[in-house]
Amino acid sequence: MRMILAFLCGATPSQAWEFTPGFPCRLTHAEASVEVVLTFDPTRPLYSITLTLPTRWPEADVFGLRFTGPAGRTLSTDRHRLSDDDRAVTVTDTGFGNVLDGLQFNGTATALLGDRAVSVSLKGAAEPVAAFRRCALPAGV
């Protein structure tokens, strides 16, 4: 019985936001319905956010992120791209201040593409986002 419980607990995706330093720095989060990966490469500098689903994202001209909470706002762009299998949508840019503010200071983020809306809990995101913001090149590089 303990083995079954251990397996079931291990099969559930982690809901913690996690920061991993490096080149690029990574901020990750997974829920049953979506996996979120942010990267920052300070050598370029370039940020990215990728949201991956178990099913397909629809084709659409505009991608949005709606943040719900004390610093709520909605961001949108037409500079997104879908993966070859349409399960992942990615946005890249040289500045991500509004995205990071949304992740750090709100309770929920909702990705919007076409008729699809996928919400992500931001519980526990504040400290990992703060660490992600500090990602920089080591001295002498």
C-alpha positions in Angstrom: 0.0 0.0 0.0 2.8 2.4 0.8 4.4 1.8 -2.5 1.2 2.7 -4.3 0.8 5.9 -2.3 4.5 6.8 -3.0 4.0 6.2 -6.7 0.8 8.3 -6.8 2.4 11.2 -4.9 5.4 11.0 -7.2 3.3 11.0 -10.3 1.7 14.4 -9.5 3.4 17.3 -11.1 5.2 19.6 -8.7 3.3 22.9 -8.1 6.3 24.8 -6.7 7.9 27.6 -8.6 11.6 26.9 -9.0 14.5 29.1 -9.9 17.6 27.6 -11.4 20.7 29.8 -12.0 22.9 29.4 -15.0 23.1 30.4 -18.6 20.3 30.6 -19.2 18.7 31.2 -15.8 15.4 29.3 -15.6 12.1 29.7 -13.7 9.8 26.7 -13.9 6.4 25.7 -12.7 4.2 22.7 -13.5 0.5 22.0 -12.9 -1.7 19.2 -14.3 -2.9 21.5 -17.1 0.2 23.5 -18.0 4.0 23.7 -17.7 5.6 27.2 -17.5 9.3 27.8 -18.3 10.9 31.2 -18.3 14.5 31.7 -19.3 16.9 34.6 -19.3 20.2 34.6 -21.1 22.2 37.6 -19.8 24.8 37.2 -22.5 22.3 38.3 -25.2 20.2 39.6 -23.1 17.0 37.7 -24.0 14.0 36.5 -22.0 11.5 33.9 -23.0 8.3 32.4 -21.6 7.0 29.1 -22.8 3.6 27.5 -21.8 3.2 23.9 -22.7 -0.1 22.0 -22.7 -1.0 18.3 -22.9 -3.2 19.3 -25.8 -2.9 21.9 -28.6 -3.0 25.7 -28.5 -5.2 27.2 -31.2 -3.7 29.4 -33.9 -4.4 33.1 -33.2 -2.9 36.5 -34.0 -2.6 37.7 -30.4 -1.3 36.0 -27.2 -2.1 37.5 -23.9 -1.3 37.1 -20.2 -3.8 38.3 -17.7 -2.6 38.7 -14.1 -5.2 38.7 -11.4 -4.4 40.1 -8.0 -3.2 43.3 -6.3 -1.1 44.4 -9.4 -3.5 43.0 -12.0 -3.0 43.8 -15.7 -3.3 42.2 -19.1 -0.3 42.0 -21.5 -0.6 41.1 -25.1 1.7 40.5 -28.1 1.5 39.4 -31.7 5.2 38.2 -31.4 4.5 34.7 -30.2 5.1 31.4 -31.9 3.7 27.9 -31.6 5.8 24.8 -31.5 5.7 22.3 -34.4 3.1 20.2 -32.5 1.1 23.3 -31.3 1.4 22.2 -27.7 3.8 25.1 -26.6 3.5 28.8 -27.1 6.6 30.9 -26.7 7.2 34.7 -26.4 10.7 36.2 -26.4 11.8 39.8 -25.8 14.8 41.8 -24.5 12.7 43.1 -21.6 10.2 41.2 -19.3 9.7 43.6 -16.5 5.9 43.6 -16.8 5.7 39.8 -17.0 8.0 39.5 -14.0 5.9 42.0 -12.1 2.7 40.1 -12.9 4.2 36.8 -11.8 5.7 38.2 -8.6 2.9 40.4 -7.3 -0.3 38.6 -8.2 -2.3 35.4 -7.4 -3.1 34.0 -10.8 -1.8 34.3 -14.4 -4.1 33.3 -17.3 -2.6 32.7 -20.7 -5.0 33.7 -23.5 -4.7 32.5 -27.1 -7.7 32.4 -29.4 -10.6 30.8 -27.6 -8.3 29.1 -25.1 -7.6 30.4 -21.5 -5.3 28.5 -19.2 -4.8 29.7 -15.6 -1.7 29.2 -13.5 -1.4 29.6 -9.8 1.2 32.1 -8.7 1.2 30.9 -5.1 4.8 30.7 -4.0 6.2 32.5 -7.1 7.3 35.7 -5.5 10.7 34.6 -4.1 11.7 32.5 -7.1 10.8 35.4 -9.4 12.9 37.8 -7.3 15.8 35.4 -7.6 15.2 35.1 -11.4 15.3 39.0 -11.6 18.8 38.9 -10.1 20.2 36.6 -12.9 23.3 38.2 -14.2 26.7 37.5 -15.7 29.4 36.6 -13.2 32.1 39.3 -12.8 34.8 39.0 -15.5 32.6 37.3 -18.1 
